[in-house]
Amino acid sequence: MTRLAVFFDRDGVLNQEVGYIHNVADLHLIPGVAQAVRRLNDRGIFCCLVSNQSGPARGYYPASHVEALHDRLCHLLATEADAHLDALYYCPYLSPPEGGKDPEYTYWSTWRKPNTGMLVAAAWEHDLDLSRSFMVGDKATDVDMAHNAGCIGILVQTGFGDRVLSGAYQHHTQPDYIAADSPAAVDWILQQITA
């Protein structure tokens, strides 16, 4: 039987938005995020990271650095609240017009948001029902990806979220819900599930 999932973007949603993170120690969780993920864990809800990470394609750092950042993210979740992500997906690819430089990662990819590749892969590999699932992000492309895949799209006001609503970043989008941050998004998700 398929189950619902909560998908999270990374920067500005789970950890603080500080641009490209070149030093692993500079990744810090947004306050309350670990506890929010733990609440989902306690309910047996599948928690999954889906993140565009174009640093490798731009030649900023190798894919192994992205993996190291994710190791730290998972360590912080576990340390702060004994929380965990059930799966992590990221897209290191970037097309040449968007700034891709490293040939290994420079091409158009169905995994790059707002394309749905990461969500489809997660649904296929973990038996998830996207039509009952939620996507929490801080960018218009997060909400667009959610809607493209048939998910419920939540826009948080951390990271770039406040600038998306004002039209100052990316483009206008129509989230299904606007939350102050990821803990507030999880509050709303749990209300929808139990309603």
C-alpha positions in Angstrom: 0.0 0.0 0.0 1.4 3.4 -0.9 1.9 6.0 1.8 2.1 9.7 1.9 5.4 11.6 2.4 6.7 15.0 3.4 9.4 16.3 1.1 11.7 19.1 2.3 13.9 21.4 0.3 17.3 21.9 2.1 18.7 25.4 2.2 16.4 27.9 3.8 14.0 25.2 4.8 15.9 22.6 7.0 19.1 24.6 7.4 19.8 28.3 7.3 20.2 29.9 3.8 23.8 31.2 3.6 24.5 30.7 -0.1 26.8 27.9 -1.4 28.2 26.2 1.7 32.0 25.7 1.1 32.7 24.8 4.8 30.7 21.8 6.1 30.7 23.4 9.6 28.7 26.4 8.3 25.6 24.3 7.9 23.2 25.0 10.7 19.6 23.9 11.2 16.8 26.4 11.4 15.5 26.5 15.0 12.8 23.9 15.7 13.4 21.9 12.5 14.9 18.8 14.2 11.9 18.6 16.6 9.5 19.1 13.7 11.0 16.2 11.7 10.9 14.1 14.8 7.2 14.7 15.1 6.8 13.3 11.6 9.1 10.4 12.5 6.9 9.6 15.5 3.8 9.4 13.3 5.6 7.0 10.9 5.4 9.6 8.1 8.1 9.2 5.3 10.4 12.3 5.4 12.5 13.0 2.3 15.0 15.6 1.2 14.7 16.9 -2.4 17.2 19.6 -3.3 18.8 21.3 -6.2 22.5 21.4 -5.5 24.3 22.9 -8.6 27.6 23.4 -6.8 29.2 20.5 -8.6 28.0 21.6 -12.0 29.2 25.1 -11.4 32.7 23.7 -10.4 32.4 25.1 -6.8 33.1 21.7 -5.2 32.8 18.0 -5.9 29.6 15.9 -5.3 31.4 14.3 -2.3 31.1 17.8 -0.6 27.4 17.8 -1.0 27.3 14.3 0.6 29.4 15.6 3.5 26.9 18.5 4.0 24.1 15.9 4.1 26.0 13.8 6.6 26.2 16.9 8.8 22.5 17.7 8.3 21.5 14.2 9.3 23.9 14.3 12.3 22.4 17.5 13.5 18.9 16.2 13.2 19.8 13.1 15.2 21.8 15.1 17.8 19.1 17.7 18.4 16.0 15.6 18.5 16.8 12.0 17.5 15.2 12.8 14.2 16.0 11.3 10.8 15.2 11.6 7.1 14.1 8.4 5.4 15.7 9.3 2.1 17.8 12.1 0.5 17.7 13.1 -3.2 19.6 16.0 -4.8 20.2 17.2 -8.3 23.9 18.2 -9.0 23.1 18.9 -12.6 22.8 22.3 -14.4 22.3 23.1 -18.0 24.9 25.2 -19.8 22.7 28.3 -20.2 22.1 28.3 -16.4 25.8 28.2 -15.6 26.9 24.6 -15.7 30.7 24.2 -16.3 31.9 20.8 -15.1 31.2 18.4 -18.0 30.3 15.6 -15.7 27.3 17.5 -14.3 26.5 20.0 -17.1 23.3 19.0 -18.9 19.5 19.3 -18.7 18.1 17.0 -16.1 14.5 15.8 -15.3 15.7 15.9 -11.6 16.2 19.7 -11.6 13.3 21.5 -10.0 10.7 22.4 -11.1 10.9 19.1 -13.0 9.6 16.2 -11.0 12.4 13.6 -11.4 13.4 13.5 -7.7 9.8 13.1 -6.5 9.0 10.4 -9.1 12.2 8.5 -8.1 11.3 8.7 -4.4 7.7 7.5 -5.1 8.9 4.6 -7.3 11.6 3.5 -4.9 9.7 3.9 -1.6 6.1 3.2 -2.7 4.8 6.8 -2.1 1.5 8.3 -3.1 2.4 11.8 -4.4 -1.2 12.9 -4.6 -1.4 12.7 -0.8 2.1 14.0 -0.2 3.4 17.5 0.8 6.4 19.5 -0.4 7.9 22.1 1.9 10.1 24.7 0.2 11.2 28.4 0.1 11.2 28.9 -3.7 8.6 29.2 -6.4 10.3 26.2 -8.1 9.6 24.1 -5.0 5.9 24.9 -5.2 5.9 24.4 -9.0 7.5 21.0 -8.7 5.0 20.0 -6.1 2.1 21.0 -8.4 3.7 19.4 -11.4 3.9 16.1 -9.5 0.4 16.4 -8.0 1.6 17.2 -4.4 0.5 19.8 -2.0 2.9 22.7 -2.1 3.8 24.7 1.0 5.9 27.9 0.9 7.9 28.8 4.0 8.9 32.3 4.8 12.5 31.4 5.8 15.2 31.4 3.1 13.9 33.0 0.0 10.2 32.5 0.8 9.4 36.0 1.8 10.9 37.3 -1.5 9.0 34.8 -3.5 5.7 36.2 -2.2 6.7 39.8 -2.9 7.7 38.9 -6.4 11.3 39.9 -5.8 12.7 36.4 -6.3 12.0 33.9 -9.1 8.3 34.4 -10.0 4.9 34.5 -8.5 3.4 31.1 -7.6 0.3 29.9 -5.8 1.3 27.7 -2.8 -1.5 25.6 -1.2 -0.3 27.0 2.2 2.1 29.6 3.4 3.9 28.8 6.7 6.3 30.9 8.8 8.9 28.1 8.8 9.2 24.3 8.6 7.9 23.7 12.2 4.8 25.7 11.3 4.4 23.8 8.1 4.6 20.5 10.0 1.9 21.7 12.4 -0.4 22.4 9.4 0.5 19.1 7.7 -0.4 17.1 10.8 -3.7 19.0 11.1 -4.5 18.0 7.4 -3.6 14.4 8.0 -5.8 14.0 11.1 -8.7 16.2 9.8 
